[in-house]
Amino acid sequence: MTEPVFDRDRLDVYRLAIESVALSFKLAKELNGCHRHACDQRLRAAQSIPLNIAEGNGKRSLKDRSRFLENARGSTLECVAIQDIYVATN
C-alpha cells in the first residue's frame, strides 16, 4: 500500500515553509536570555505558515483559500520582522 499524496505535498511553497520551520527550531536552540520571547513568537509564526498553506489549499472556496494564504503571508512577514529584531539586537 502506498502512502497518500496530499495536494499540499506538491506545493513548493509548502515544502519551503517546512524547511523554514526546521531552520527556526535550529535557531531557537541557539538563542536564550532576552531573546526568548521573540524566539517563542518566531516558532509560533513559523509553524503557522505551513499550517495555513495546508488548510487553505484544502478549501474549495476561493475566498476561504485566499484568507488562509493571506494568514500564511502575514506569518511570513512576522518571521521577517523577528529576524530584523535579532539582527538589530545582535
C-alpha contacts under 8 A as a table, 3 or more apart, distances in Angstrom:
res1	aa1	res2	aa2	distance
5	V	9	D	6.62
6	F	9	D	5.49
6	F	10	R	7.44
7	D	10	R	5.55
7	D	11	L	7.20
7	D	57	N	7.33
7	D	58	G	7.84
8	R	11	L	5.31
8	R	14	Y	6.34
8	R	53	I	7.53
8	R	54	A	5.60
8	R	57	N	6.59
9	D	12	D	7.88
9	D	14	Y	6.96
9	D	15	R	7.10
10	R	14	Y	7.98
11	L	14	Y	5.27
11	L	15	R	6.60
12	D	15	R	5.19
12	D	16	L	6.17
13	V	16	L	5.06
13	V	17	A	6.06
14	Y	17	A	5.01
14	Y	18	I	6.33
14	Y	50	P	5.68
14	Y	53	I	6.51
14	Y	54	A	7.38
15	R	18	I	5.14
15	R	19	E	6.36
16	L	19	E	4.99
16	L	20	S	6.16
17	A	20	S	4.92
17	A	21	V	6.32
17	A	46	A	7.59
17	A	49	I	6.28
17	A	50	P	5.40
18	I	21	V	5.09
18	I	22	A	6.40
18	I	47	Q	7.98
18	I	50	P	6.28
19	E	22	A	5.10
19	E	23	L	6.24
20	S	23	L	5.00
20	S	24	S	6.07
20	S	46	A	6.82
21	V	24	S	4.97
21	V	25	F	6.29
21	V	43	L	7.23
21	V	46	A	5.32
21	V	47	Q	5.91
22	A	25	F	5.24
22	A	26	K	6.29
23	L	26	K	4.99
23	L	27	L	6.12
24	S	27	L	5.06
24	S	28	A	6.04
24	S	42	R	7.14
24	S	43	L	6.20
24	S	46	A	6.96
25	F	28	A	4.92
25	F	29	K	6.51
25	F	43	L	6.82
26	K	29	K	5.47
26	K	30	E	7.10
27	L	30	E	5.31
27	L	31	L	6.64
28	A	31	L	5.26
28	A	32	N	7.86
28	A	39	C	5.98
28	A	43	L	7.79
29	K	32	N	7.87
31	L	35	H	6.37
31	L	36	R	6.86
31	L	39	C	7.27
32	N	35	H	5.65
32	N	36	R	5.38
33	G	36	R	5.77
34	C	37	H	7.29
35	H	38	A	5.36
35	H	39	C	5.92
35	H	86	Y	7.73
36	R	39	C	4.87
36	R	40	D	6.13
37	H	40	D	5.17
37	H	41	Q	6.27
38	A	41	Q	5.05
38	A	42	R	6.01
38	A	82	I	6.54
39	C	42	R	5.00
39	C	43	L	6.26
40	D	43	L	5.19
40	D	44	R	6.36
41	Q	44	R	5.16
41	Q	45	A	6.07
42	R	45	A	5.11
42	R	46	A	5.86
42	R	78	E	7.62
42	R	79	C	5.66
42	R	82	I	6.52
43	L	46	A	5.12
43	L	47	Q	6.12
44	R	47	Q	5.28
44	R	48	S	6.14
45	A	48	S	5.00
45	A	49	I	6.64
45	A	75	S	5.08
45	A	76	T	7.16
45	A	78	E	6.71
45	A	79	C	6.31
46	A	49	I	5.53
46	A	50	P	7.74
46	A	75	S	6.74
46	A	76	T	6.98
46	A	79	C	6.54
47	Q	50	P	6.19
47	Q	51	L	6.50
48	S	51	L	5.09
48	S	52	N	5.95
48	S	72	A	6.62
48	S	75	S	6.50
49	I	52	N	5.42
49	I	53	I	6.26
49	I	71	N	7.61
49	I	72	A	4.45
49	I	73	R	7.28
49	I	75	S	5.91
49	I	76	T	6.53
50	P	53	I	4.91
50	P	54	A	5.96
50	P	72	A	7.21
51	L	54	A	5.26
51	L	55	E	6.11
51	L	72	A	7.96
52	N	55	E	5.09
52	N	56	G	5.72
52	N	68	F	5.24
52	N	69	L	6.33
52	N	71	N	6.59
52	N	72	A	5.40
53	I	56	G	5.18
53	I	57	N	5.90
53	I	68	F	6.55
53	I	69	L	5.76
53	I	72	A	6.25
54	A	57	N	5.19
54	A	58	G	6.47
55	E	58	G	5.26
55	E	59	K	6.78
55	E	65	R	7.96
55	E	68	F	6.97
56	G	59	K	5.29
56	G	64	D	6.79
56	G	65	R	4.35
56	G	66	S	7.08
56	G	67	R	7.41
56	G	68	F	4.74
56	G	69	L	6.07
57	N	65	R	6.10
58	G	65	R	7.54
59	K	62	L	7.43
59	K	64	D	6.17
59	K	65	R	5.35
60	R	64	D	7.49
60	R	65	R	7.12
61	S	64	D	5.25
61	S	65	R	6.15
62	L	65	R	5.01
62	L	66	S	5.95
63	K	66	S	5.17
63	K	67	R	6.28
64	D	67	R	5.14
64	D	68	F	6.52
65	R	68	F	5.41
65	R	69	L	6.27
66	S	69	L	5.07
66	S	70	E	5.99
67	R	70	E	5.10
67	R	71	N	6.29
68	F	71	N	4.97
68	F	72	A	6.29
69	L	72	A	4.94
69	L	73	R	6.19
70	E	73	R	4.95
70	E	74	G	6.15
71	N	74	G	4.99
71	N	75	S	6.24
72	A	75	S	5.13
72	A	76	T	6.20
73	R	76	T	5.00
73	R	77	L	6.32
74	G	77	L	5.15
74	G	78	E	6.20
75	S	78	E	4.87
75	S	79	C	6.28
76	T	79	C	5.14
76	T	80	V	6.39
77	L	80	V	4.97
77	L	81	A	6.24
78	E	81	A	5.11
78	E	82	I	6.25
79	C	82	I	5.08
79	C	83	Q	6.15
80	V	83	Q	5.01
80	V	84	D	6.28
81	A	84	D	4.95
81	A	85	I	6.35
82	I	85	I	4.93
82	I	86	Y	6.33
83	Q	86	Y	5.02
83	Q	87	V	6.31
84	D	87	V	5.12
84	D	88	A	6.04
85	I	88	A	5.05
85	I	89	T	6.07
86	Y	89	T	5.31
86	Y	90	N	5.90
87	V	90	N	5.08
